[in-house]
Every structure is written in structure tokens, then in C-alpha cells.
Amino acid sequence: IFHLHVTCTRSVNGLCCLPDHAHPINHRYRLHMTCLCLLPEPPTITDTTARVGGFPVSLTMPTRLVPSRPDKEAVLTCRAAIGKPTPDVTWYRQGKEVTNNDRFSILSDGSLQLTNVQLDDEDNYTCTATNIVGDDSSVIWLAVTDFENQWVVVTGTCSRTCARGTRIVSSECRRKSDGQLMTHEDCREQRRPLIFRETCGEVSCEGRWETFQFGQCSATCEGIQERIVSCRQRQRDGRVLTVGDSVCQLDDRRPKPPAIQPCGDECSEYKWNATDWTSCSVECGDGTQTRYVLCVKSSGRSLIRVDDSVCNEKVGPKLRETRVCNPFPLCQYDASEWSICSVSCDLGVRTRSLSCIKINDDGSRKTVTLNLCALDTTLVAPPLTQSCYTRTCPCIIPQWITESWTSCSRTCGGNGTQTRSVTCYCSLRGRLQHTSDSVCQAVISKPATKRACGQGRCPCQRHRWKWNAWEGCSVSCETGVEKRQVTCVCTREGREVLSDNPRRCLAFYQPSSQRDCYEPPCPCSNPRWEAGNWTDCSATCHGMRTRRVKCNCGEEIVDDVVCRMRIPTQMRPSNEEACGGQCPCEDYHYRAGEWSPCSQTCANGTQSRQLSCRCYMEGRPTVRPTKECDDDDTVAATRPIVTRSCNDAPCPCRNQRYVTGDWSACVGSCGGTQTRMVQCRCLIQEIDTVVPDDNCYFAVAVRRPQSIRECTPCQYGWVTTRWRRCTATCQHRRTVYCADQYGNEVEDSLCYEFIDDEKPLTMGRCNYTGPKVKIVWEVSAWSMCSKACERGRARRTVTCINPCKREKATGCDRRTRPRHLRACNSFPCDISNCMDSGNANYCEFVRRNNLCWTRAFAYRCCYTCRLGSIIRLQHKLHQESQAD
């Protein structure tokens, strides 16, 4: 029986000390206590790691970042190595505890495992370690990205077809959707796989002899039998090819089996005698050999020729005189070393040359024409070009390119919007290429992509006449009049309102606003008008006289309404008339009224005024018809003008912009062009008007859109000639020009514009074997101008070097030393008076070809050169501030 007695002799903060070890004493186990007091300690998270998709990622940032991809696995590890008692680990996301489910699992070591990662799993995950003393936490950010492009591993061609060769394993950026080759910049957010060289061609170069069965005997006596004996070799892709005999002859232990053996019994005195076979008719591939076969008779030691029919009868069929030679390929391709990359940055191309090598039976090698290898369909020619990449090209002069505004979502009534596309481009190798917006925002703020429009009041539409119900009759008996209200209305923004311009409702279709009404007859059945006597004339000339006209019904005078209802109005006697005749009028003259307001506030408006003819009749001014003044020549000579011009100053032009039309149909099958209308428009008196292009030149931030473009471009490519002889500077030259698909030489700008390949080098390095190397001057690129305007300086280094060893040297001719300083940015700093005297295409060519540093070009294209320098200077200052 073993008795164990454990007594806690000491405690610290309520925690019992633990036994360290026990010792057996005198055949009985007694527990010897050594009190090891474990002081409580708060937990401390010493490290957090993550394993994403099968590889560990060690994180040392305060807030750690873990990259992941959709449909992959991610493991977030929280290591709490310090803390007594051992702390418990808990995970939180957005303040909520993460528990086990079908996608989230907390492992035994406290790690958080995510399976089938989704895009919405991207978040901060907090790891918290807790014990009775305290807690500690650390945050891990899980970043889930799904890239549009991806790196694709590309394996090069093995340097040897057998034995141990090497090949380069590189990578290229391709679009996921269709596998289109992209630039390396499009995959910059992903880590590019390493470029390395690996071994290949593990298959042995040794061959083995392969034999076929012997054929029939060539004669019934003293004949021969032939068979095919070839050397076969296994390639690295598993194929077995026929090669030259020299490959199998390398192994002396296995000699070539015989291809000919004798057959048949001993012949009689007659036999077929054959000469040796001639040489094969071709170097490589299937050819023919010939020989002469004669029928002979043995006579002692000599042979006598006889007719072939004798041997056919006594010996057998005649031996063949032709046969196939080189039935298997004896030639192979031989590739040179790869050239240097065609560009210094971004994706380029490197090339190599091919030659055809013939392998003779004795193992020797001979260079033959390339056509001999091309005729053999079993040979696969190695590639002549291969993509290469050195580094990413820097972005030069970032700029925003804006498209035209879209049509307004509402033409009137407010709350309309217009949008446009604003894209960041930068100049890479002389061409504009799309890049991220952050590159342009570092230099200049992004133009607006949305603006309000359609703020004006909507015009009235669908004008029509609207009328009310008829009112009551104006009389209670006989014939009267009843009226109604007729108004011109229109529809504005879905509501019917009174029209601002009633003339828009056609008067021809205007309904009547009054009509006759008929009531019962009045009590008087036969009324009549009764006129009194005329009064005396009021003047001797041009006077008036009156009389009283009353309505008589029987013998009673009634109201005039009774007669008006029964008697037509024109039958009522007049109650006044002129008398005394016409008075003479004297002193005819014109009288002009006030000028009306000008018809326009600008751009040659007009004013008018009313003109009347007046005279004095009996001492009083009297208005007469204008014709009476015009008929008097003396008065007509003093006739005032009735119209005049006003406000002849031009109207102001605002909201200038370029407006483009649709492209025309393409003209031409190769190098064809399209044209479109490009107009400068602005608002003059709120009317959209076409104005000369000068109004948009300084007011619009973008240049005038092109009105002609090439629509069916020809296919262009670079054509290179053979390298010339190597010079004493270890360099050789060649001619490189741009040509179309017909081989015609064209301008180099067409290749730069329409193909992605850089122009091949016209100068390359070579091994000079002459007596003496020529020492030369070497210059670097010009630095950025020291001043943005008013004549700065640019520098470059000039070094004397040995061009073959690429090291500094002495002995260069100081009289031919290139200059290391030059003037630049000669234009004035005041850009307000800075204009381009050349056309837009000319000045853009000057800026792109870096000709602004010369005084002549700087002043002729002042605006373009000045704007480019400001952008470059801002870009340089931004880079310096980022470096600080």
C-alpha cells in the first residue's frame, strides 16, 4: 500500500505551491515536498503569425496584415507564450466572439482557421489571451483580394535535347478572363514568382541499334540480303527518334549490326555483277543512290559481259540499280545564345539565331543551309524570340484626360446631372498609357466627373384654349347677349397653367367668348325710333351738330333697349353729324416719339420710334395722316429717322467648350481616315452659338479634339539588316526601319504608335579582334532643368571609357569632349502672355521630343513648353517630399 500525503505549507495570493519532485525511502514511497512557488503573471502575446494557402507568413507590424485569396484557406495564429497560469485564447470580430461553425474553427492551440475564404471575410480579427491576472490582445487584418490579372509561370526551351541541359523558368502577366498578355505593371499588386534556371533533358544521349528483318535474296545463287539498321534515341518528352549512326557508335561495346549478308548457293559460270553505290543525292533526308548491274560469264580469271536475258534465265531476277539513302534525319537545329533585352524597362523581347547542323556517320558536325532542317517535318524549330522583363518603367508627366460631358438627365426643371469619364494617363516610352488615379492625384487634383444641369424653367407645351360655362343672358326679353371666359392654357411639368404667351394658342381656333341669346318677346310689339331737330353748328368749319333720338312704342316713349331688341342697330338714326365743312390746316411738320429700348444688349441691336404728321387747325395742333406730310416736298425733306443701331459692342462668350460630331465612314482599306466635326461653342445671351476656335484656346483646359484619325491602320513592324563589321570601339551597327505589311519603308512614328514592340537597337556590342581598341567619350542622360522658366541649366556626366572593357580610361581627345552643361526652359515665367505661335500638333511634337530647351522652340511653343515644365517640376517636388 502506498500512502501519499501532500500538505500545502505555503500559498501566495491564494495559489498553492506545487511539488517539485519525490524521492523513494526504505522500501516505502514517501513524498518529499519541495515547494516551488509559481508567482502569477499576466499574459503577453509575443507573436502572431498566419498561414495562408499552405505557406507561413511572419508578421511584425503593430496591426498585422494577412493577404488571402477567395476559395483558399487561412490560419490566424495567436501565440501567448508568456503568462501564468496558462491563458485562454479567444477570437473576436467587430466586437463579437468568433465561435466554431462550418467555416470558422478554433484549433487546440488557439489558432483560428478559415476554410473557403470569401471576399466579405476581409476584416480585423482580435486575438485576446486572458488569465486570472490580466489579459492582452493583438489585431490581425485579413485582406482578401481577387485580382483581375495574375502571374503565369512560363517554362523556356531546354538548351539540349538530351543529357543534362538548362532552361529558364520565368513568369508573365496575363488576364484571367481570356489569357491576354498584359504588361508587368498590371500585376504590380501581386508578388511576382522568382525567375530561376533549372536543369532539364535528363534522358541519356546514348542510342541503341534497331534492326529490321532481312529482305528476300537478290538471286537464287550467290545473292545478297539487305535490311535496315538505324540508331534510335529517346528524347526528354518520351519520343524515340532516329538519329545519326555516330550517336550509337560512341559505345564501342555495341558495334553496328551488318546491313547486308550473302545468300543462295554457289552460282554457275553466269552471274550478276554490280558496281559500288554512288554517293547519296542529298545531304539530309530521303535521297537516292545508283549503281550499274551487268550480266557476266566467268572465263578463268576474267569476266565476259553477256546479254542480261542469259542471267535472267540461269541466275534469276536482275539486282536493283537504285535505292533510298538517308532514310532517317541526320540534321538538327542549333540555336545561339539569347541577345540582350530589347528594352531597358517593362516587357521587351530578346532574340537568337538558328542554324542547321548535319551529323555525319563519323560523329563530325557540319553547318548546312537552314532549308535542309526546314524540309524535315519531324524537326521542331526552337523559338527565335522570347519575352523579357528587367524592371517597371517610371511614369513621366501624369495628366488627366477628360471625355465630353454626357447629355443632361433633365433638360429643365432642376435636379439634372451630367457625367464624364476622367482617366489618369502617363507618358511611358513616348506613349500615353493608362495608370491608377493616385499617380495623377499626387501632382494635380482630379477634375469633376459630375455636375448639375437643366436648372432653367421648363417651357410650356401643348397650348390650347380653355373655356368656362356660359353666363346668363343680358336681357330678360327679346334678344340679348351671353358671355363666357376663354383663356389660353399650357402644360408645364405635368400641371396645367395659364400661358405666358397667349399668342401660342392660334386665334383662328379661338372659341367665341359671347353669343346672342333669345328670351320671350317684350310687351311692346312695334317700337320705332323717333328723331328730333338738329341743333346749330358748333363752328363755322369743322363743327358738329346734334339731335335727340328716342324710342317710341305707340304713343309712349320707352327705354332704348326695347328698340335695340327689335330694330337692327344700323337702322337707328344718328344723333350727331359734322357740319361747317373742313377747316384749312397750316404749318405741317413731323413729330417723333421717344426711342424704344435697344433690341439687344450687345452685338448691334436696333431702336425705333413712332413718327406722326401734325399741323395747326384754328390755332390748335391736330394730328393728320403721315401721307399729308410726305406729299409736301419741303416737309418731307425734314423727315426724322425712325430706326438706328445701338449696343454695337460684341456680346460676352461664356461656358466655352469643344463639341464633336460623329465619325464619318472610314475611307481607304489601309491607312484609311475618318473625319468629324469639331466646333468651339459658348453661350451668348443664353444661346448656344458656334464661335471661332480662338475663344476656346485659352478658356478650355484640354486641347482641341482631333478632327481626323486613322481608322484602318496598316500593319507595321520593325525590319533589321545584318550587323556591319565590328569597329575598334567594340560596337557594330545595323539599319533598323519601320515597314508596312508590303515591305514599304514608312516613318518610325507609325511603329511607335501602332505596335507595342520597342525599336530594335541599331548599335550592339561585339568582340573586336583588331590591333587597338579606340578610347571614346561616354555621356549620361541630361538631368532635369534647374529652373522651370527664364533659362535654367541641365547637366550630364561625360566620362572617358574603354568601350570593350566598360571601364574608365585615359587618352580621349579633349577637343572632341561633349559638353556637360546646356541651357533649358528659356521661356518667360509669366504664362498669361505665353502663347503658341505654331499649330497644336507642331508644338506637341516639340514637347515630346524634348526640344523645349532651345530658345527658338521655347518661344515659338511657349504655352506648351511652359505647361510641360510646370508639370515636371511639380512631379519632381512631390517625389522629393515623399523621399523626405
NORWO-V817899 format. One record per residue. N is the residue number from 1. RES is the residue in one small letter. NEAR is the number of other ideal C-beta (glycine too) atoms within 12 Angstrom. D_LAST is the distance of its C-alpha to the last C-alpha in whole Angstrom. Layout:
n->[N:N]
res->[RES:RES]
near->[NEAR:NEAR]
d_last->[D_LAST:D_LAST]
This chain:
n->[1:2:3:4:5:6:7:8:9:10:11:12:13:14:15:16:17:18:19:20:21:22:23:24:25:26:27:28:29:30:31:32:33:34:35:36:37:38:39:40:41:42:43:44:45:46:47:48:49:50:51:52:53:54:55:56:57:58:59:60:61:62:63:64:65:66:67:68:69:70:71:72:73:74:75:76:77:78:79:80:81:82:83:84:85:86:87:88:89:90:91:92:93:94:95:96:97:98:99:100:101:102:103:104:105:106:107:108:109:110:111:112:113:114:115:116:117:118:119:120:121:122:123:124:125:126:127:128:129:130:131:132:133:134:135:136:137:138:139:140:141:142:143:144:145:146:147:148:149:150:151:152:153:154:155:156:157:158:159:160:161:162:163:164:165:166:167:168:169:170:171:172:173:174:175:176:177:178:179:180:181:182:183:184:185:186:187:188:189:190:191:192:193:194:195:196:197:198:199:200:201:202:203:204:205:206:207:208:209:210:211:212:213:214:215:216:217:218:219:220:221:222:223:224:225:226:227:228:229:230:231:232:233:234:235:236:237:238:239:240:241:242:243:244:245:246:247:248:249:250:251:252:253:254:255:256:257:258:259:260:261:262:263:264:265:266:267:268:269:270:271:272:273:274:275:276:277:278:279:280:281:282:283:284:285:286:287:288:289:290:291:292:293:294:295:296:297:298:299:300:301:302:303:304:305:306:307:308:309:310:311:312:313:314:315:316:317:318:319:320:321:322:323:324:325:326:327:328:329:330:331:332:333:334:335:336:337:338:339:340:341:342:343:344:345:346:347:348:349:350:351:352:353:354:355:356:357:358:359:360:361:362:363:364:365:366:367:368:369:370:371:372:373:374:375:376:377:378:379:380:381:382:383:384:385:386:387:388:389:390:391:392:393:394:395:396:397:398:399:400:401:402:403:404:405:406:407:408:409:410:411:412:413:414:415:416:417:418:419:420:421:422:423:424:425:426:427:428:429:430:431:432:433:434:435:436:437:438:439:440:441:442:443:444:445:446:447:448:449:450:451:452:453:454:455:456:457:458:459:460:461:462:463:464:465:466:467:468:469:470:471:472:473:474:475:476:477:478:479:480:481:482:483:484:485:486:487:488:489:490:491:492:493:494:495:496:497:498:499:500:501:502:503:504:505:506:507:508:509:510:511:512:513:514:515:516:517:518:519:520:521:522:523:524:525:526:527:528:529:530:531:532:533:534:535:536:537:538:539:540:541:542:543:544:545:546:547:548:549:550:551:552:553:554:555:556:557:558:559:560:561:562:563:564:565:566:567:568:569:570:571:572:573:574:575:576:577:578:579:580:581:582:583:584:585:586:587:588:589:590:591:592:593:594:595:596:597:598:599:600:601:602:603:604:605:606:607:608:609:610:611:612:613:614:615:616:617:618:619:620:621:622:623:624:625:626:627:628:629:630:631:632:633:634:635:636:637:638:639:640:641:642:643:644:645:646:647:648:649:650:651:652:653:654:655:656:657:658:659:660:661:662:663:664:665:666:667:668:669:670:671:672:673:674:675:676:677:678:679:680:681:682:683:684:685:686:687:688:689:690:691:692:693:694:695:696:697:698:699:700:701:702:703:704:705:706:707:708:709:710:711:712:713:714:715:716:717:718:719:720:721:722:723:724:725:726:727:728:729:730:731:732:733:734:735:736:737:738:739:740:741:742:743:744:745:746:747:748:749:750:751:752:753:754:755:756:757:758:759:760:761:762:763:764:765:766:767:768:769:770:771:772:773:774:775:776:777:778:779:780:781:782:783:784:785:786:787:788:789:790:791:792:793:794:795:796:797:798:799:800:801:802:803:804:805:806:807:808:809:810:811:812:813:814:815:816:817:818:819:820:821:822:823:824:825:826:827:828:829:830:831:832:833:834:835:836:837:838:839:840:841:842:843:844:845:846:847:848:849:850:851:852:853:854:855:856:857:858:859:860:861:862:863:864:865:866:867:868:869:870:871:872:873:874:875:876:877:878:879:880:881:882:883:884]
res->[i:f:h:l:h:v:t:c:t:r:s:v:n:g:l:c:c:l:p:d:h:a:h:p:i:n:h:r:y:r:l:h:m:t:c:l:c:l:l:p:e:p:p:t:i:t:d:t:t:a:r:v:g:g:f:p:v:s:l:t:m:p:t:r:l:v:p:s:r:p:d:k:e:a:v:l:t:c:r:a:a:i:g:k:p:t:p:d:v:t:w:y:r:q:g:k:e:v:t:n:n:d:r:f:s:i:l:s:d:g:s:l:q:l:t:n:v:q:l:d:d:e:d:n:y:t:c:t:a:t:n:i:v:g:d:d:s:s:v:i:w:l:a:v:t:d:f:e:n:q:w:v:v:v:t:g:t:c:s:r:t:c:a:r:g:t:r:i:v:s:s:e:c:r:r:k:s:d:g:q:l:m:t:h:e:d:c:r:e:q:r:r:p:l:i:f:r:e:t:c:g:e:v:s:c:e:g:r:w:e:t:f:q:f:g:q:c:s:a:t:c:e:g:i:q:e:r:i:v:s:c:r:q:r:q:r:d:g:r:v:l:t:v:g:d:s:v:c:q:l:d:d:r:r:p:k:p:p:a:i:q:p:c:g:d:e:c:s:e:y:k:w:n:a:t:d:w:t:s:c:s:v:e:c:g:d:g:t:q:t:r:y:v:l:c:v:k:s:s:g:r:s:l:i:r:v:d:d:s:v:c:n:e:k:v:g:p:k:l:r:e:t:r:v:c:n:p:f:p:l:c:q:y:d:a:s:e:w:s:i:c:s:v:s:c:d:l:g:v:r:t:r:s:l:s:c:i:k:i:n:d:d:g:s:r:k:t:v:t:l:n:l:c:a:l:d:t:t:l:v:a:p:p:l:t:q:s:c:y:t:r:t:c:p:c:i:i:p:q:w:i:t:e:s:w:t:s:c:s:r:t:c:g:g:n:g:t:q:t:r:s:v:t:c:y:c:s:l:r:g:r:l:q:h:t:s:d:s:v:c:q:a:v:i:s:k:p:a:t:k:r:a:c:g:q:g:r:c:p:c:q:r:h:r:w:k:w:n:a:w:e:g:c:s:v:s:c:e:t:g:v:e:k:r:q:v:t:c:v:c:t:r:e:g:r:e:v:l:s:d:n:p:r:r:c:l:a:f:y:q:p:s:s:q:r:d:c:y:e:p:p:c:p:c:s:n:p:r:w:e:a:g:n:w:t:d:c:s:a:t:c:h:g:m:r:t:r:r:v:k:c:n:c:g:e:e:i:v:d:d:v:v:c:r:m:r:i:p:t:q:m:r:p:s:n:e:e:a:c:g:g:q:c:p:c:e:d:y:h:y:r:a:g:e:w:s:p:c:s:q:t:c:a:n:g:t:q:s:r:q:l:s:c:r:c:y:m:e:g:r:p:t:v:r:p:t:k:e:c:d:d:d:d:t:v:a:a:t:r:p:i:v:t:r:s:c:n:d:a:p:c:p:c:r:n:q:r:y:v:t:g:d:w:s:a:c:v:g:s:c:g:g:t:q:t:r:m:v:q:c:r:c:l:i:q:e:i:d:t:v:v:p:d:d:n:c:y:f:a:v:a:v:r:r:p:q:s:i:r:e:c:t:p:c:q:y:g:w:v:t:t:r:w:r:r:c:t:a:t:c:q:h:r:r:t:v:y:c:a:d:q:y:g:n:e:v:e:d:s:l:c:y:e:f:i:d:d:e:k:p:l:t:m:g:r:c:n:y:t:g:p:k:v:k:i:v:w:e:v:s:a:w:s:m:c:s:k:a:c:e:r:g:r:a:r:r:t:v:t:c:i:n:p:c:k:r:e:k:a:t:g:c:d:r:r:t:r:p:r:h:l:r:a:c:n:s:f:p:c:d:i:s:n:c:m:d:s:g:n:a:n:y:c:e:f:v:r:r:n:n:l:c:w:t:r:a:f:a:y:r:c:c:y:t:c:r:l:g:s:i:i:r:l:q:h:k:l:h:q:e:s:q:a:d]
near->[5:11:9:14:14:16:13:16:15:18:16:17:16:11:21:18:21:21:22:14:12:17:14:12:10:7:7:14:15:16:19:16:21:15:20:16:19:22:16:20:22:21:32:23:32:19:23:41:28:38:26:31:22:13:17:18:27:17:29:13:16:13:18:29:25:40:28:35:28:21:17:27:27:40:34:45:34:40:27:34:21:20:28:24:22:20:31:21:35:26:38:27:26:15:12:13:20:32:15:16:14:10:19:30:23:26:18:9:19:31:29:40:29:40:20:21:31:20:17:14:33:25:29:24:41:31:41:31:34:25:25:18:23:21:23:29:27:35:27:43:26:39:27:26:23:22:22:17:28:26:28:23:19:23:20:29:29:26:25:24:32:26:22:18:24:19:27:26:22:30:28:32:33:26:19:19:11:10:13:16:22:30:29:31:27:28:27:22:19:24:16:24:19:13:22:15:16:20:17:24:23:21:23:19:24:20:31:26:27:25:20:16:12:21:18:18:23:31:32:23:22:25:30:25:21:25:21:26:28:29:35:25:33:25:28:25:16:9:16:20:28:32:36:32:32:25:35:31:25:24:18:8:10:19:13:26:20:16:23:21:19:18:22:21:15:15:26:20:21:30:36:36:27:27:15:11:24:16:14:23:18:24:27:34:29:22:23:20:22:20:21:20:28:24:31:27:23:20:12:8:6:11:17:18:20:23:16:24:13:22:33:20:16:23:35:27:20:25:31:23:19:18:26:19:25:31:22:33:33:40:35:38:32:26:30:15:12:26:24:20:25:31:27:19:22:32:34:31:29:29:27:24:23:25:25:31:28:33:36:21:24:15:19:15:20:23:20:26:18:24:18:28:31:21:22:28:11:23:29:20:24:28:20:19:23:28:32:31:33:20:17:22:26:21:32:29:34:33:36:30:26:26:18:22:27:16:15:21:19:18:19:19:19:17:15:22:20:23:21:23:21:27:23:29:24:32:28:28:27:23:23:24:29:25:31:20:24:15:30:30:19:24:30:22:13:24:25:17:18:18:20:17:23:20:18:16:14:21:19:25:19:19:27:23:26:24:22:15:11:21:17:14:21:22:23:18:22:27:25:24:23:21:21:20:18:23:21:27:26:27:19:20:19:12:14:18:21:21:23:16:13:20:13:22:25:13:14:8:14:19:22:17:18:18:19:17:22:18:19:14:17:25:18:24:15:18:30:25:28:24:21:16:12:21:16:14:18:18:18:14:17:19:21:19:20:21:20:20:24:22:28:24:25:15:11:16:20:25:20:24:23:30:29:26:33:27:25:11:14:9:15:20:24:18:20:18:17:18:21:17:12:16:21:16:26:18:21:31:28:29:24:24:15:11:21:17:14:20:19:20:18:18:22:17:23:20:23:21:19:18:27:25:29:25:27:17:21:19:12:15:18:24:21:27:16:25:14:21:29:20:15:22:11:14:26:19:12:18:22:23:15:18:18:19:17:20:19:16:14:19:22:19:28:19:24:29:31:32:27:24:16:11:21:16:13:18:17:14:12:20:24:19:21:23:21:21:19:27:23:28:28:29:19:22:19:15:17:18:24:21:29:16:25:15:27:28:22:21:21:26:20:26:25:29:27:20:22:20:21:22:20:17:23:26:19:31:27:31:25:25:16:13:23:16:14:23:24:20:28:25:26:23:21:22:21:25:23:29:24:23:19:14:14:18:19:26:17:24:19:26:29:23:21:24:25:25:28:29:29:32:26:21:22:25:20:23:15:21:13:15:7:14:25:24:25:27:27:24:22:15:12:24:20:29:32:22:24:29:28:23:24:27:21:27:20:20:19:21:22:23:25:24:30:24:14:16:14:18:20:12:15:23:13:12:7:14:16:21:16:18:19:24:23:34:37:32:42:23:20:13:22:11:13:28:24:32:20:23:17:25:19:19:31:26:22:31:37:26:20:27:24:42:32:22:21:18:30:36:27:26:36:34:32:36:44:36:32:39:39:28:29:35:26:25:29:25:18:22:20:12:12:12:8:7]
d_last->[80:76:75:72:71:68:67:64:64:61:58:55:54:57:56:58:58:58:60:59:62:66:68:72:75:79:79:77:74:73:69:68:65:62:60:56:54:51:49:47:43:41:40:36:34:33:32:32:32:33:35:35:38:39:36:34:30:29:26:24:22:23:24:25:25:29:29:33:35:38:41:40:40:37:38:36:36:36:37:38:39:39:42:46:48:46:44:45:42:42:39:39:37:37:39:42:43:43:46:48:49:49:46:44:45:45:45:47:44:42:40:40:41:41:43:43:39:39:36:37:37:33:32:31:34:34:36:38:40:42:45:47:45:42:39:36:34:31:30:30:28:31:29:32:31:34:32:34:33:34:33:37:38:40:42:43:46:48:48:52:55:56:55:52:49:45:43:40:39:36:35:34:33:36:37:39:41:43:41:40:37:34:31:28:26:28:28:24:24:27:27:29:31:31:33:36:39:42:46:49:52:54:57:59:60:64:66:70:73:74:78:80:84:86:88:92:94:94:98:101:101:99:96:92:90:86:83:79:77:73:70:68:64:62:59:56:56:60:61:64:65:67:66:68:70:68:66:69:71:68:70:73:75:75:77:77:80:83:83:86:90:93:95:99:102:104:105:108:108:106:102:99:97:94:92:88:85:83:79:77:77:73:70:68:70:73:76:79:82:85:89:92:95:99:102:104:107:107:110:110:107:106:105:107:105:107:106:103:106:107:104:104:107:107:104:102:99:97:94:91:90:86:83:79:77:73:74:70:67:66:63:60:56:54:50:48:44:42:40:36:34:35:31:28:26:27:31:33:37:39:42:45:49:52:55:59:60:64:65:68:71:70:67:66:63:63:61:63:62:59:62:64:61:61:64:64:63:63:60:56:54:50:48:47:43:40:37:34:30:27:24:23:23:19:20:21:21:21:24:26:30:33:36:39:40:43:46:46:47:50:51:52:52:49:46:46:42:41:38:36:34:31:29:25:26:24:25:26:28:29:30:29:28:28:25:23:23:19:18:20:19:15:17:20:22:25:28:31:33:36:38:41:44:48:48:51:55:56:60:63:65:68:70:74:77:77:81:82:86:89:90:94:96:97:101:103:106:106:103:100:96:93:89:86:82:80:77:74:71:68:65:62:59:62:64:67:67:69:68:67:69:72:73:71:74:77:80:82:81:81:84:87:86:90:93:97:98:102:104:108:110:111:114:115:116:117:115:115:114:116:115:117:117:115:114:115:112:109:109:111:108:105:107:107:110:110:112:112:111:112:113:116:117:121:122:119:116:113:109:107:105:109:109:106:106:109:109:107:104:106:109:109:110:108:108:107:107:107:110:111:109:106:105:104:100:99:96:94:90:87:84:81:79:75:72:70:66:64:64:60:58:56:57:61:63:67:69:73:76:79:82:86:89:91:94:97:100:102:100:97:94:94:92:93:92:89:92:94:92:91:94:95:93:93:91:89:88:86:84:81:78:77:73:70:67:64:60:59:56:54:52:48:46:44:42:42:41:42:45:46:49:50:49:53:55:53:55:56:55:53:50:52:50:50:50:49:49:46:47:45:46:46:48:51:53:51:53:51:51:51:49:48:45:44:43:41:39:37:37:36:32:33:35:39:40:42:46:46:45:46:48:49:47:49:48:46:45:44:47:46:49:50:48:49:50:47:47:46:42:43:42:44:44:45:46:44:45:45:48:50:52:55:53:53:50:48:44:41:39:42:41:37:38:40:39:36:37:35:37:39:38:40:40:40:40:43:45:47:50:51:52:49:45:44:41:38:35:32:29:26:25:24:20:19:21:19:21:22:25:28:28:24:24:23:23:24:26:29:31:34:35:38:38:40:38:35:34:34:37:39:42:40:42:40:42:40:37:34:32:29:28:29:29:27:27:30:31:30:28:30:30:33:36:34:36:37:40:41:41:38:39:39:35:34:35:34:30:30:31:29:32:30:29:33:34:37:35:33:35:38:35:33:32:31:29:27:26:25:23:21:20:19:17:15:14:12:11:10:9:6:5:5:4:0]
